[in-house]
């Protein structure tokens, strides 16, 4: 049931036409279009063009990967309208800009209020909302993420945190599994204070375990490859498709 796809920010240096071509050539089925470069919020004509490019190639729009941060002054309406014009069934957003550790009740209240508002707006367009499971947000642990999911939010987009162990990552995925939307797939390792991007096939054991835990009707989306090199995508896509098969 889980299907392979690509996050467009993997290749920020490429235009949407090139990203669509790469996805098709490498047997991927969907694209999460990023809101920072390829489909900026409020660029409705661009969103419609990218939707057409995607659908005409036989691909699905998996998600609008926005950078909307709940609890700030950012325009939720522009994000939702862009997701709608893109034909995205899901919009990914961020739970503020503070880590959960040490966050105050007021921090949570501000983010929760904004989450409820954008979820309500999205629902009017038939769009679900998903939190980005990410460091330095209020959705940086399973516990804090679950606290936020009662605000009309559809679920959470999970990805491993390279700062913690495989055991810790697996535990967070298990806790969040009932609420998963999609997964971001990459293999990052920590060397001192640096994060190094490595080929997916070097993480076969851990990723097979993640995918088994996350089984269901959703997309496993490749996000980032070593060196941001499009020439790496055939191998990465082949590895992911083999795991899903």
Secondary structure by P-SEA (a helix, b strand, c coil): cbbbbbcccccccccaaaaaaaaaaaccccccccccccccccaaaaaaaaaaaaaaaccccccccccccccccccaaaaaaaaaaacccbbbbbccccccccccaaaaaaaaaaaaaaaaaaaaacbbbbbccccccccccaaaaaaacccccccccccccccccaaaaaaaaaaacccccbbbbbbbbbcccbbbbbccccaaaaaaaaaaaacccccccccccccccccaaaaaaaaaaaaac
